Amino acid sequence: MNMEFIISNASVILVVVAVICTLISVITEFTKEIGILNKIPTALQVLALSIIICTIAFFAYISYARIAFVWYYLVAVIFAAFLVAIICCKGWDYLIDIWKRFYRTKG
């Protein structure tokens, strides 16, 4: 995968991230009061769900697309899972504010 692929498919990537965030939020909302899950912080549950769901989605995609697995793809997926967890817990605006804080345009 290269940057050209990512840029040309940015809208698809954003839709996939939005669907995963919605799925994680719905699962968390329905399960956070069940059994042992009500004893752990909700943010920790969101992070665990994010890592699990993103990893499953990644392996499903590379299996479907017949892409060879390389170890650093998994590292990138776990990093992306942290971003998904931030979006689920704090919202898109929080992530955009972080981006603006560190990547200001010159002008």
ABEGO torsion letter per residue (X at the ends): XBAAAAAAAAAAAAAAAAAAAAAAAAAAAAAAABEAAAABBAAAAAAAAAAAAAAAAAAAAAAAAGBBBBAAAAAAAAAAAAAAAAAAAAEAAAAAAAAAAABBBBX
